[in-house]
Amino acid sequence: MSKYWSATTKKLTPYVPGEQPKLTKLVKLNTNENPYPPSPRAVAAMQAELGTDGAALRLYPDPNADRLKEAVAAFFAAHGVTPAHVFVGNGSDEVLAHAFQGLLKHERPILFPDITYSFYPVYCGLYGVDYNQVALDGDFAIVADDYRQPSARKPGGIIFPNPNAPTGRLLPLAEVERIVAGNPDSVVVVDEAYIDFAGDDIPTAIALVAKYPNLLVVHTLSKSRSLAGLRVGYAVGQPELIEGLERVKNSFNSYPLDRLAISGAVAALEDVAHFDATRQAVIKSREALVAEMAKLGFETLPSAANFIFARHPQHDAGTLAAALRERSIIVRHFKSPRIEQFLRITIGTDEQCMALLAALREIL
Ligand SMILES: *Cc1c(COP(=O)(O)O)cnc(C)c1O
């Protein structure tokens, strides 16, 4: 605490990201990164942008990242998405931050699940947004009807991840639609960081954007496209919502995406074959890992993400996490009510999953 800090800064409770250890020998299953490399076409595009002397970096990037908006629109063209429906930012965390400030900050409290992405309350603190938490049911599922409010008590907005984090549970698209349709006066933000791992046909709420002016769907290239280090995220919504986000962005940072990020992200979105191959590999490993964990007595929530949320009826989660760490494997343990007996484990390569299982067998 310093006398030089503003009153706002003194009151902040910042987000604590999962550990990014400096040691390289660890099996890192704690922050939901993709274990496979990004598209080689993305790497080549970034190398081409850099050139031999890096001269392109003398110049500012395109402030609107038009090429990237076009690539996102092309990827979702079947849903009627055009560049005017797309907002891009420096990681989806930045896109979410602008949504909190620009679309969710209203007189009434916003709603989000009691167990969810822990950045949401942090943004509420930063931007002065009131919130109420809506409890997941006994099976850790979101209940759409719990978000229906009488019009006199309409929420300032609604946000939830789908699949939810850290549970991994998917809310079927029809239930997402019930929440959006049931709250026509509030913006509903669906944070789909993990939706690409939900199955062959991706049940994205982008399919509903043309129908609902109050829906904003947020995606990231950090998970399913293996580009967490590049920092690229985007939102898809009707042009009025996107315009609101552009107003906030252009009052904050005109150039959130650098030249390398724009070229790498465009090429990654165009490489559909690589995207499909890696997400299918992760899904396959997830199903195999869940089956093997069950043999060890673990109970795993049904996961549609690139991580699982599991507990062992006879073993304390904190003790297990510490024992794994001693064996150079890091997983995430949240010391929060209702979930303190769960471990969140990122799906690694099959080799990493095998190392995890071997360590668990030894510990148990
Ligand atoms: C990882 C994650 C994000 C942030 O992704 P970035 O694009 O890397 O900022 C957003 N929401 C949820 C639920 C996540 O798990």
The ligand as an SDF file (V2000), in Angstrom:
LIG
                    3D

 15 15  0  0  0  0  0  0  0  0999 V2000
   -8.2970  -18.7870  -20.7610 C   0  0  0  0  0  0  0  0  0  0  0  0
   -9.5880  -18.0860  -20.5610 C   0  0  0  0  0  0  0  0  0  0  0  0
   -9.7830  -16.7910  -21.0290 C   0  0  0  0  0  0  0  0  0  0  0  0
   -8.6450  -15.9060  -21.4630 C   0  0  0  0  0  0  0  0  0  0  0  0
   -8.0490  -16.1860  -22.5860 O   0  0  0  0  0  0  0  0  0  0  0  0
   -6.9710  -15.1920  -23.2170 P   0  0  0  0  0  0  0  0  0  0  0  0
   -7.4660  -15.0140  -24.6010 O   0  0  0  0  0  0  0  0  0  0  0  0
   -5.6890  -15.9380  -23.1350 O   0  0  0  0  0  0  0  0  0  0  0  0
   -6.9370  -13.8980  -22.4600 O   0  0  0  0  0  0  0  0  0  0  0  0
  -11.0340  -16.2320  -20.9410 C   0  0  0  0  0  0  0  0  0  0  0  0
  -12.0590  -16.8900  -20.3660 N   0  0  0  0  0  0  0  0  0  0  0  0
  -11.8980  -18.1140  -19.8600 C   0  0  0  0  0  0  0  0  0  0  0  0
  -13.0560  -18.7960  -19.2260 C   0  0  0  0  0  0  0  0  0  0  0  0
  -10.6540  -18.7400  -19.9270 C   0  0  0  0  0  0  0  0  0  0  0  0
  -10.4760  -19.9330  -19.3640 O   0  0  0  0  0  0  0  0  0  0  0  0
  1  2  1  0
  2  3  1  0
  2 14  2  0
  3  4  1  0
  3 10  2  0
  4  5  1  0
  5  6  1  0
  6  7  2  0
  6  8  1  0
  6  9  1  0
 10 11  1  0
 11 12  2  0
 12 13  1  0
 12 14  1  0
 14 15  1  0
M  END
$$$$
